[in-house]
């Protein structure tokens, strides 16, 4: 990875940057607009739920599609569908008929699109770099992700001063360019053998994960930790009602975790995490829970931004290690299906976690909901350390190999 990135990898990273930036811009706009219209944590939660349901239903077929079809096409179509959703939201906001129910209906389309986007964009990476470069490629990819997650919310909050229609219009432009760039990617590996579509083939990814405790532990640890500790879903409530700021402040709050993640990614690129990766993954999730607890007590923008930055730094360590382990442990023929299940765990933790947080906020208020979530995250980390010791004790990303010299009998 010290050599210049090939043109196709640069196009992939540009398409992914635009897609993730669009995801984050639209998240700021949807959160602020729906809360501004309803002043309800319940509706904030519904934004996540209606995106989660189609993603869950489409997990298996989306994974099979990624493994049997051209991954570039799946990636491009997913971004194109989000272009359509953004364009509809822009027109609805401009014309004045963007009510809560109309917004939720469009969110269903976004959920359908992201069901294909997440596994396709992850499964493309191993087709663009040698296996030995995969951990560093994942770190570069994480940097691009975090850069998009910094610029997206900040840009979304800034643009919201010009109205929701402007924000959604910029999203539509980003998704359109990203979809075009995805089709220009040239894969460096040979064509994959196409597997006949069957029920056993479609569910092969689930079976593979179920029998691999390292992958199963890594996926479920992140899923439950974020599902229970997803306090960032309530940022619109914190921004308006506790920190007394507007859309621009909300954008800064959403960007803060990505700033921490970007800084930590730079450190990991310079000093890769080569040893005790299991302990470091658990420590990172534990720190994520502690910072979630700390955030629940924040009453000033300065404190909130600092804590969210630390939260993002902890989260990116877990993210890079988890993605690397999943990619390294998975055969290429199954990457789409395993990636679809992995994507569903991410969607579950974020979108269903948003619904959980919204419902909890209706009962406990935003502070209580975040505090309980942080405590639960710490508890999950300790429990998973006992349930998945093979993940906890994993020393290296790559399994050690034994080199046998000619004439020497293996012991």
MARKOL-433810 format. One record per residue (C-alpha): residue in one letter; chain; x, y, z; residue number from 1. Coordinates in pm, whole numbers, plus 32768, in hexadecimal, padded with zeros to 4 digits. Layout:
<sites>
[site "a","A",[X,Y,Z],NUM],
...
</sites>
This chain:
<sites>
[site "x","A",[8000,8000,8000],1],
[site "x","A",[8133,80E1,7FF7],2],
[site "x","A",[8110,80F3,7E7B],3],
[site "x","A",[8013,81E2,7DE0],4],
[site "x","A",[7EB4,8157,7DE8],5],
[site "x","A",[7E40,80C6,7C9A],6],
[site "x","A",[7D3F,818F,7BDA],7],
[site "x","A",[7C25,809B,7C26],8],
[site "x","A",[7C6A,80AB,7D9B],9],
[site "x","A",[7C64,8227,7D89],10],
[site "x","A",[7B15,821C,7CD2],11],
[site "x","A",[7A90,8128,7DD4],12],
[site "x","A",[7AFF,8206,7EF4],13],
[site "x","A",[7A68,8339,7E4C],14],
[site "x","A",[791D,8285,7E13],15],
[site "x","A",[791B,8204,7F77],16],
[site "x","A",[7972,835C,8000],17],
[site "x","A",[784F,83FC,7F44],18],
[site "x","A",[7762,82E6,7FAF],19],
[site "x","A",[77C0,82F5,811F],20],
[site "x","A",[77C3,8471,811B],21],
[site "x","A",[7667,846B,8083],22],
[site "x","A",[75F5,8372,818D],23],
[site "x","A",[766D,845E,829F],24],
[site "x","A",[75E9,859F,8203],25],
[site "x","A",[7491,8505,81DE],26],
[site "x","A",[749D,847E,8344],27],
[site "x","A",[74C9,85DF,83CD],28],
[site "x","A",[73AF,8666,82F7],29],
[site "x","A",[72BF,854A,8346],30],
[site "x","A",[7304,855B,84BC],31],
[site "x","A",[72D9,86D2,84D9],32],
[site "x","A",[71AF,86E8,83ED],33],
[site "x","A",[70EA,85CE,848E],34],
[site "x","A",[712E,864D,85F0],35],
[site "x","A",[70DC,87B1,8587],36],
[site "x","A",[6F90,8739,84FA],37],
[site "x","A",[6F2E,8654,861B],38],
[site "x","A",[7005,86A3,8752],39],
[site "x","A",[6FEE,852C,878F],40],
[site "x","A",[70FA,842E,87E7],41],
[site "x","A",[7008,8325,8767],42],
[site "x","A",[7015,83B1,8606],43],
[site "x","A",[7190,83CB,861A],44],
[site "x","A",[7190,8259,866A],45],
[site "x","A",[70A4,820B,854A],46],
[site "x","A",[719C,82A2,8452],47],
[site "x","A",[728B,818D,84B6],48],
[site "x","A",[7184,807B,84C6],49],
[site "x","A",[70F6,80AD,8368],50],
[site "x","A",[7257,809C,82D9],51],
[site "x","A",[72AD,7F69,83A6],52],
[site "x","A",[7186,7E8D,8340],53],
[site "x","A",[71C9,7E80,81C6],54],
[site "x","A",[733B,7E52,820A],55],
[site "x","A",[72F1,7D26,82E7],56],
[site "x","A",[7200,7C8A,81EC],57],
[site "x","A",[72F7,7CB5,80CE],58],
[site "x","A",[742E,7C3A,8188],59],
[site "x","A",[7440,7ADF,80EC],60],
[site "x","A",[73D7,7B37,7F85],61],
[site "x","A",[74BA,7C6A,7F84],62],
[site "x","A",[75E3,7B97,7FEF],63],
[site "x","A",[759B,7A93,7EE3],64],
[site "x","A",[757B,7BA8,7DE1],65],
[site "x","A",[76CE,7C38,7E41],66],
[site "x","A",[776F,7ADF,7E1C],67],
[site "x","A",[76CE,7A8C,7CCE],68],
[site "x","A",[76AE,7BDD,7C1E],69],
[site "x","A",[77A8,7CEE,7BC9],70],
[site "x","A",[77F6,7D94,7D16],71],
[site "x","A",[7834,7EE0,7C69],72],
[site "x","A",[76D5,7EDC,7BD8],73],
[site "x","A",[7637,7E8A,7D29],74],
[site "x","A",[76FE,7FA4,7DCC],75],
[site "x","A",[769F,8099,7CB9],76],
[site "x","A",[752B,8042,7CBC],77],
[site "x","A",[7523,8068,7E38],78],
[site "x","A",[75AD,81C9,7E1B],79],
[site "x","A",[74C0,8216,7CFB],80],
[site "x","A",[7392,81B2,7DCF],81],
[site "x","A",[7407,82A2,7EDE],82],
[site "x","A",[7424,83AF,7DD3],83],
[site "x","A",[72B3,8375,7D8A],84],
[site "x","A",[7259,8383,7EFD],85],
[site "x","A",[731F,84C5,7F2F],86],
[site "x","A",[7282,8565,7DFD],87],
[site "x","A",[7124,850E,7E7A],88],
[site "x","A",[7172,85A0,7FD3],89],
[site "x","A",[7201,86DB,7F32],90],
[site "x","A",[70C6,870E,7E62],91],
[site "x","A",[6FDF,86BD,7F87],92],
[site "x","A",[7092,87B6,8068],93],
[site "x","A",[7093,88C2,7F5A],94],
[site "x","A",[6F22,888D,7F08],95],
[site "x","A",[6EBA,8885,8076],96],
[site "x","A",[6E29,8726,8091],97],
[site "x","A",[6F49,8682,814F],98],
[site "x","A",[6E80,8613,827E],99],
[site "x","A",[6EF1,8506,8375],100],
[site "x","A",[6E40,83EA,82C1],101],
[site "x","A",[6EC3,844C,816A],102],
[site "x","A",[7024,8458,81F7],103],
[site "x","A",[6FFD,8300,8295],104],
[site "x","A",[6F84,826C,814A],105],
[site "x","A",[70B9,82ED,8095],106],
[site "x","A",[7190,8261,81AF],107],
[site "x","A",[7114,8106,814D],108],
[site "x","A",[71B4,8137,7FF5],109],
[site "x","A",[72F7,81A6,809D],110],
[site "x","A",[72F2,8067,816E],111],
[site "x","A",[72C5,7F92,8034],112],
[site "x","A",[73E7,8041,7F88],113],
[site "x","A",[74D3,801E,80AE],114],
[site "x","A",[748C,7EA7,80C1],115],
[site "x","A",[7554,7E89,7F7E],116],
[site "x","A",[7649,7FA5,7FB6],117],
[site "x","A",[76EF,7F22,80F2],118],
[site "x","A",[7748,7DBC,8087],119],
[site "x","A",[77A4,7E25,7F25],120],
[site "x","A",[7895,7F38,7F8B],121],
[site "x","A",[793C,7E56,808E],122],
[site "x","A",[795B,7D2B,7FA3],123],
[site "x","A",[7A01,7E01,7E97],124],
[site "x","A",[7B36,7E54,7F67],125],
[site "x","A",[7BDD,7CF9,7F59],126],
[site "x","A",[7BB4,7D01,7DDD],127],
[site "x","A",[7C85,7E3F,7DC7],128],
[site "x","A",[7DB5,7DF4,7EA4],129],
[site "x","A",[7E8F,7CC2,7EF4],130],
[site "x","A",[7E2C,7C00,802B],131],
[site "x","A",[7F6D,7C64,80DF],132],
[site "x","A",[7F0F,7DD4,80B6],133],
[site "x","A",[7DAB,7DA2,8132],134],
[site "x","A",[7DD9,7E21,829A],135],
[site "x","A",[7E7C,7F62,8220],136],
[site "x","A",[7D76,7F84,810E],137],
[site "x","A",[7C68,7F64,8218],138],
[site "x","A",[7D13,8078,82E0],139],
[site "x","A",[7D1F,815D,81AE],140],
[site "x","A",[7BB4,8107,816A],141],
[site "x","A",[7B5E,8158,82D4],142],
[site "x","A",[7C0F,82A7,82AD],143],
[site "x","A",[7B3A,82F7,817C],144],
[site "x","A",[7A04,828C,823C],145],
[site "x","A",[7A59,8369,8362],146],
[site "x","A",[7AB1,848F,8281],147],
[site "x","A",[7958,846C,81E3],148],
[site "x","A",[78BE,844F,833C],149],
[site "x","A",[796A,8592,83A6],150],
[site "x","A",[7919,865E,8271],151],
[site "x","A",[77BA,85D2,823C],152],
[site "x","A",[7715,863A,8384],153],
[site "x","A",[77CC,8789,8390],154],
[site "x","A",[7766,87D5,822A],155],
[site "x","A",[7603,8760,826C],156],
[site "x","A",[75DF,8840,839C],157],
[site "x","A",[7674,896A,82E3],158],
[site "x","A",[7597,8939,81B0],159],
[site "x","A",[745C,8911,8283],160],
[site "x","A",[7466,8A89,82BA],161],
[site "x","A",[73F7,8A9D,814E],162],
[site "x","A",[72DA,89A8,8187],163],
[site "x","A",[72A7,8830,817D],164],
[site "x","A",[7278,8831,8003],165],
[site "x","A",[73DB,88B2,7FD0],166],
[site "x","A",[746B,87A1,80B1],167],
[site "x","A",[73B4,868B,7FFB],168],
[site "x","A",[7415,871F,7EAB],169],
[site "x","A",[7587,870F,7F05],170],
[site "x","A",[7551,85A6,7F77],171],
[site "x","A",[74B5,8551,7E29],172],
[site "x","A",[75E3,85E2,7D71],173],
[site "x","A",[76D8,851D,7E4B],174],
[site "x","A",[761F,83D5,7E13],175],
[site "x","A",[7607,840F,7C9B],176],
[site "x","A",[777E,844B,7C74],177],
[site "x","A",[77CC,8324,7D58],178],
[site "x","A",[76F0,823C,7C89],179],
[site "x","A",[77A4,82A6,7B4A],180],
[site "x","A",[78FE,8274,7BE5],181],
[site "x","A",[78A0,8119,7C61],182],
[site "x","A",[7864,80A8,7AFB],183],
[site "x","A",[79C3,811C,7A97],184],
[site "x","A",[7A72,802D,7B89],185],
[site "x","A",[7B46,7F25,7ADC],186],
[site "x","A",[7B75,7DEC,7BAE],187],
[site "x","A",[7CD5,7D5E,7BCA],188],
[site "x","A",[7C75,7BF5,7C17],189],
[site "x","A",[7BF6,7AE6,7B30],190],
[site "x","A",[7A83,7AAC,7B05],191],
[site "x","A",[79DF,79EB,7C1F],192],
[site "x","A",[793F,7899,7BEE],193],
[site "x","A",[77C8,78CA,7BED],194],
[site "x","A",[7713,77EC,7CE5],195],
[site "x","A",[75BB,7761,7C9B],196],
[site "x","A",[74AE,7814,7D5F],197],
[site "x","A",[7410,7733,7E66],198],
[site "x","A",[7394,774E,7FC9],199],
[site "x","A",[74D1,76AB,8050],200],
[site "x","A",[75AA,7798,7F83],201],
[site "x","A",[74E6,78C8,7FF4],202],
[site "x","A",[750B,786F,8165],203],
[site "x","A",[7674,77F8,814A],204],
[site "x","A",[76F3,7941,81D8],205],
[site "x","A",[7625,791A,8315],206],
[site "x","A",[76A3,77B5,8343],207],
[site "x","A",[780B,7823,8310],208],
[site "x","A",[77ED,7932,8419],209],
[site "x","A",[773A,784D,850E],210],
[site "x","A",[785B,7755,8505],211],
[site "x","A",[796D,785E,851F],212],
[site "x","A",[7972,78E1,8686],213],
[site "x","A",[7A6B,79F6,8635],214],
[site "x","A",[798D,7A8F,8528],215],
[site "x","A",[784D,7A4C,85EC],216],
[site "x","A",[78DD,7AE9,8726],217],
[site "x","A",[7965,7C1B,8670],218],
[site "x","A",[781E,7C5F,85B8],219],
[site "x","A",[7737,7C2D,86DF],220],
[site "x","A",[7813,7CEE,87D3],221],
[site "x","A",[77FF,7E22,86F8],222],
[site "x","A",[7690,7DEB,86A6],223],
[site "x","A",[7617,7DD5,880F],224],
[site "x","A",[7703,7EE2,8890],225],
[site "x","A",[7689,7FDE,8790],226],
[site "x","A",[7520,7F67,87A5],227],
[site "x","A",[751A,7FA9,891B],228],
[site "x","A",[7607,80D1,8929],229],
[site "x","A",[759E,8191,87F2],230],
[site "x","A",[757D,82E2,889C],231],
[site "x","A",[75D5,83A5,8762],232],
[site "x","A",[7479,8356,86DD],233],
[site "x","A",[73F4,8452,87DA],234],
[site "x","A",[74DD,856C,8771],235],
[site "x","A",[73BC,863E,86E5],236],
[site "x","A",[731D,8638,8840],237],
[site "x","A",[7465,868A,88EF],238],
[site "x","A",[74B3,879D,87F3],239],
[site "x","A",[7367,8854,8810],240],
[site "x","A",[72F2,880D,8973],241],
[site "x","A",[7430,87E1,8A43],242],
[site "x","A",[754D,888F,898B],243],
[site "x","A",[7465,8999,88F6],244],
[site "x","A",[74FB,89A1,879A],245],
[site "x","A",[7473,8988,8637],246],
[site "x","A",[74B4,88B7,84FE],247],
[site "x","A",[761B,8934,84E5],248],
[site "x","A",[765E,88C1,864B],249],
[site "x","A",[75B9,8773,85FF],250],
[site "x","A",[76A2,874C,84D5],251],
[site "x","A",[77D0,878A,85B3],252],
[site "x","A",[7755,868D,86B2],253],
[site "x","A",[7723,8586,85A4],254],
[site "x","A",[787B,85D0,8512],255],
[site "x","A",[7935,85BE,865F],256],
[site "x","A",[7948,843F,8675],257],
[site "x","A",[79CF,8435,8513],258],
[site "x","A",[7ADC,8535,856E],259],
[site "x","A",[7B51,8450,8685],260],
[site "x","A",[7B3E,8325,859E],261],
[site "x","A",[7C05,83D5,848F],262],
[site "x","A",[7D19,8434,8584],263],
[site "x","A",[7D2A,82D2,860E],264],
[site "x","A",[7D2F,8241,84AD],265],
[site "x","A",[7E5E,8317,845B],266],
[site "x","A",[7F0D,828A,858E],267],
[site "x","A",[7EAF,8124,8531],268],
[site "x","A",[7F2E,8158,83CE],269],
[site "x","A",[807C,81CF,845A],270],
[site "x","A",[8088,80C7,856E],271],
[site "x","A",[7FAF,7F9D,8502],272],
[site "x","A",[7F0C,7EC9,8610],273],
[site "x","A",[7FCB,7D86,85D5],274],
[site "x","A",[7FB9,7CD9,8728],275],
[site "x","A",[7EAD,7C96,882E],276],
[site "x","A",[7D9D,7CF9,8737],277],
[site "x","A",[7C91,7C44,8801],278],
[site "x","A",[7CDF,7CF7,8946],279],
[site "x","A",[7CF2,7E42,888E],280],
[site "x","A",[7BA0,7E0A,87E9],281],
[site "x","A",[7AF8,7DC3,8937],282],
[site "x","A",[7BAB,7EEA,89DB],283],
[site "x","A",[7B31,7FD0,88C6],284],
[site "x","A",[79C5,7F64,88F0],285],
[site "x","A",[79E6,7F88,8A6B],286],
[site "x","A",[7A6A,80EC,8A39],287],
[site "x","A",[7947,8130,894B],288],
[site "x","A",[7857,80D7,8A63],289],
[site "x","A",[790B,81B6,8B5E],290],
[site "x","A",[7905,82E2,8A73],291],
[site "x","A",[7793,82A7,8A33],292],
[site "x","A",[7758,82BE,8BAB],293],
[site "x","A",[7829,83FB,8BBA],294],
[site "x","A",[7765,8497,8A9B],295],
[site "x","A",[761E,8470,8B58],296],
[site "x","A",[76A0,8569,8C5C],297],
[site "x","A",[7714,8672,8B62],298],
[site "x","A",[7664,87C2,8B7B],299],
[site "x","A",[774E,8897,8AA5],300],
[site "x","A",[77B4,8882,8937],301],
[site "x","A",[7926,8879,898F],302],
[site "x","A",[7903,874E,8A76],303],
[site "x","A",[7817,869C,8986],304],
[site "x","A",[7902,86C9,885C],305],
[site "x","A",[7A2D,864E,8926],306],
[site "x","A",[797B,8516,89A4],307],
[site "x","A",[78EC,84C5,884D],308],
[site "x","A",[7A48,84E7,87B6],309],
[site "x","A",[7AD0,83EA,88B0],310],
[site "x","A",[79A6,830A,8867],311],
[site "x","A",[79F9,830E,86F5],312],
[site "x","A",[7B67,82BC,8739],313],
[site "x","A",[7B02,8189,8801],314],
[site "x","A",[7A01,811F,86FE],315],
[site "x","A",[7AF2,8129,85D7],316],
[site "x","A",[7BE7,803A,8681],317],
[site "x","A",[7AD3,7F39,86A4],318],
[site "x","A",[7A55,7F7F,8543],319],
[site "x","A",[7BA4,7F52,8492],320],
[site "x","A",[7BF9,7E16,8552],321],
[site "x","A",[7A9F,7D83,851D],322],
[site "x","A",[7A94,7DC7,83A7],323],
[site "x","A",[7BF6,7D41,837B],324],
[site "x","A",[7BAA,7C00,8439],325],
[site "x","A",[7A6B,7BC4,8373],326],
[site "x","A",[7B14,7BFE,8222],327],
[site "x","A",[7C47,7B2A,8275],328],
[site "x","A",[7B7E,7A07,8304],329],
[site "x","A",[7A85,79F9,81E1],330],
[site "x","A",[7AB6,794C,8091],331],
[site "x","A",[7A7F,7A2F,7F65],332],
[site "x","A",[7963,7951,7EE6],333],
[site "x","A",[78A1,799E,8025],334],
[site "x","A",[7903,7B0A,8058],335],
[site "x","A",[77BE,7B94,7FCE],336],
[site "x","A",[76E2,7AB9,80A9],337],
[site "x","A",[77BA,7AE0,81DF],338],
[site "x","A",[77D2,7C54,8191],339],
[site "x","A",[7657,7C6C,8179],340],
[site "x","A",[7631,7BD2,82D3],341],
[site "x","A",[7743,7CB8,8354],342],
[site "x","A",[7693,7DE1,82B5],343],
[site "x","A",[754E,7D78,835A],344],
[site "x","A",[75FA,7D70,84AC],345],
[site "x","A",[7675,7ED3,846A],346],
[site "x","A",[751E,7F45,83F4],347],
[site "x","A",[747D,7E9A,851F],348],
[site "x","A",[7567,7F42,8614],349],
[site "x","A",[7538,809A,857B],350],
[site "x","A",[73D0,80A7,8503],351],
[site "x","A",[7328,7FBC,85F8],352],
[site "x","A",[7402,805D,8703],353],
[site "x","A",[7375,81AD,8695],354],
[site "x","A",[7216,8124,86C8],355],
[site "x","A",[7275,8098,881F],356],
[site "x","A",[730A,81E6,8885],357],
[site "x","A",[71D7,82A3,880E],358],
[site "x","A",[70E9,81C4,88D0],359],
[site "x","A",[71C5,81D3,8A07],360],
[site "x","A",[71D4,834E,89ED],361],
[site "x","A",[7058,835F,89F3],362],
[site "x","A",[705E,82AA,8B44],363],
[site "x","A",[71A7,8317,8BE2],364],
[site "x","A",[71FA,8458,8B29],365],
[site "x","A",[7332,847A,8A50],366],
[site "x","A",[7426,8482,8B76],367],
[site "x","A",[7398,8348,8C19],368],
[site "x","A",[7386,8290,8ACD],369],
[site "x","A",[74F5,82D2,8A7D],370],
[site "x","A",[756A,8283,8BDF],371],
[site "x","A",[74B9,8132,8BE7],372],
[site "x","A",[7540,80E3,8A8C],373],
[site "x","A",[76A6,812B,8AF5],374],
[site "x","A",[768C,804E,8C29],375],
[site "x","A",[75F9,7F36,8B53],376],
[site "x","A",[771A,7F54,8A5C],377],
[site "x","A",[781B,7F27,8B71],378],
[site "x","A",[775A,7DF7,8BEC],379],
[site "x","A",[7747,7D5D,8A90],380],
[site "x","A",[78C0,7D82,8A64],381],
[site "x","A",[7907,7CC6,8BA7],382],
[site "x","A",[780B,7BB5,8B51],383],
[site "x","A",[7894,7B84,89EF],384],
[site "x","A",[79F7,7B5F,8A77],385],
[site "x","A",[797C,7A26,8B2A],386],
[site "x","A",[78A4,79A4,8A0D],387],
[site "x","A",[79AB,79CC,88F9],388],
[site "x","A",[7B04,798D,8992],389],
[site "x","A",[7B96,7934,883C],390],
[site "x","A",[7B53,7A99,87CA],391],
[site "x","A",[7BD5,7B2D,8910],392],
[site "x","A",[7D19,7A65,88F5],393],
[site "x","A",[7D52,7AA6,8782],394],
[site "x","A",[7EB5,7B2E,8767],395],
[site "x","A",[7EE2,7B7B,85F3],396],
[site "x","A",[7DF5,7BCD,84D7],397],
[site "x","A",[7E97,7AC5,83F9],398],
[site "x","A",[7EAC,7962,847A],399],
[site "x","A",[8013,78E6,8494],400],
[site "x","A",[8080,77F6,8383],401],
[site "x","A",[817A,76D9,83A0],402],
[site "x","A",[8288,76C7,8298],403],
[site "x","A",[82FE,7561,8257],404],
[site "x","A",[8459,7537,81C0],405],
[site "x","A",[8493,742A,80B6],406],
[site "x","A",[84F8,72E2,8157],407],
[site "x","A",[847D,734D,82AF],408],
[site "x","A",[8351,7296,8337],409],
[site "x","A",[8244,736D,83D4],410],
[site "x","A",[820C,732A,8544],411],
</sites>
